[in-house]
Amino acid sequence: MAGWYADRTMRWSTKVVLAAALLAVLLVAAVPVALFVGVIMMLLGHVIGGLALFGASILAAAAAVVIASLSGVRHLRKLISERPFRVVQLGRGEYYYD
């Protein structure tokens, strides 16, 4: 039971990857809101500020997505290298056809 429970708990690296993915999702979801606020700012006369807000939100979301994807791929490769998967080739008689 203890070994099973130890396998099911998340390590700190897993928690970091999940946090990075959650941050990336939140920043991507905030881009339309930043576009709306930027348009409102431009209508009120702050053109440079509106463009800067929208550009900064796109850059932040893109950076978060890249960081989350790179850390996720790194974490996945580390998990695969720790526990190699065994591939078993089935014999001709072991296939079930309906």
N, C-alpha and C positions, 0 to 999 in steps of 0.2 A: 504494500500500500504506500509506503514512504517513497519508493522509487517512482511509482505512478504519479504521486503528487508532485514530486520534484520535476518530473518531465512536463507537467501542466502549468507550472508557475512561469511567469514571464521574467526574463532577465532585464537588466536596466537597458541594454542595447535595443531590445524589442520595444520597450516603452519609449525610447527616444525616437525610433523609427515611426511608431504610431503617432507621437506628438508632432513630428515633422510633417507627416501626411495630413493630420488634422489642421495644422497651421496652413498648409498649402491649399486645402479645400476651402478654408475660411477666407483666405486672401483672394482666391479665384472667385468666390461668391461675392466678395466686396467690390470687384471691378465694375459691375453695372451701377452700383450705388455711387461709386466715385465718378463714373461718367455722368450720372444725373446731377450730382452736386457740382461737377465741373461746368456743365452746361448752365446751371443756375448762376454760378459765379460769373461766367462769361456774359450772360444776359444782364447782369448787374454791373458790368464794366471791368471786371477783373479777368481779362482774357489770358494774360500770362499765368496767373495763379490757377485758373481752371485747367489750362493745358498742362501745367506742371503737376497738378493733383492727379489728373488722369494718367499722364505718363509715368509718374512715380508709382501709382497703383499697379499698372501693367508690369513695370520692372520688378516690383516687390513680389507680385504673384508669380511671375516667370522664374525668379530666383528661388522662391520657395518650392515650386514644382521641381526644378532641377535638383535642388538639395535633397528633397524628399525621395525623388526617384533614384538618385545615386546612392543614398544611404540605404534605401530599400534593397537595391540590387546587391550592394556589398553585404548586407545582412543575410540575404538569401543565399549568396555564394558561401558565406561562412557556415550557415546551417547545413547546406548540402555537403560541404567538405567534412563536417563533424560526423554526420550520420550518412554514410553512403547507402544508396538505395540498391537493393538486390533485384535484379531483373531475371526472371525465370522464364525460359522458353518452354512452352507447352508442347507435348507430343501430339502426333496426328490424332490419336484416339481420345485426347482430353478436351477437345472442342465439343461443345454441345450445339447441335443444329436443330432448330425447331421444325 
